[in-house]
């Protein structure tokens, strides 16, 4: 059915003298809307002759990420297009796509890039759009990453303990663990992990305080 639709679309485009770039864009968006052949849709959208308006690019990224097929198409398109972000929801979407693909290390690096506002002269945010408050944004994105470990992939928590956290990131991590303990005081998992986190960094005094308190 898709092949038939392409054939009709191509003939119609030729009849009305529609430029190939418009046909490529419309075909890709139709595939995206139908939720079929997403790889083909991404390849069409990444053709040099296809240029989508800036805000539309993130809508495409979201549609790909919400697809029930695979998350790899969203990652492919996102990393190739590198669209500017419009708000904190776009930032959260970027982190979600990395995590959907199991790329937690890249997600961690990406949250830093986003919170810095860019790197090497390439801005993160859409021109003319005020960037979200950095502290709240960092907390939101880091909590998404911690949730990925502790809620969905608890077998990988050893990796999060080894993350090279900066001082302000460590504050958010510790608060996350404390909040998790308060949700279920009988579960010693969180504080045990926090003790291991401190010991791994030779912070024996901090580890002892946690152990004594719990």
C-alpha positions, 0 to 999 in steps of 0.5 A: 500500500505504501509503494502504491501511495508513493507512486501516486504521489510522485505522478501527482507531483510531476503533474503539478510541477511540485519540486522534489524537496516538497515531495520529499518533505510531504512524503516523510511527514506522511510516513511519520503520521502513519507510523510506518517506514520511519527509517525512510521518513528520517532519510528523506528529512535528512536530505540536503534539499529538505529544510524544515522550519526550526520549530517543526524539527522538534515536533518531528523528533517528538513524533519519532520518540513517541513511536511504538516501533523503535527509538533509534530513528528519533536518535538518528534524526536528533543527532543529525539535525541538532535542532535548537531547543525551545523550552525545558520540555524539549530538553527533557525529550532529548534526554528521554531519547538517549535513555530510550536507546540505553545511552545513559552515558551520553544522556549524562553528558548531554544534560551538561551540554544543555545546562551549559547552554551549548559548547564550541560556539553552538548554542542549545536554545532557539534564538530569541527564546529565554533559556530555562532557569539552570538549577531547576533544569539540571535537577529535572534532567538528572532526576530523569537519568536517576529514575532510569537507573533506579526505577527501570534498570536497577540492575545497572545501579552500580554504574550510577554510583561510578558517575563522575559527578560535579559538586552541584550534581552530587547535591541533587544525587544525594537529595534523590537518594534521601527522598527515595528513602523517605518514600519507604524508610524500611528499604535500606537499598538507597542509603546502602548505595549512598554509603558505597558512593561515598566510600568509592570517593574516599569520603569515609566521614560522609559514609559514616554519617549516613551509616550512623543515621540509618 
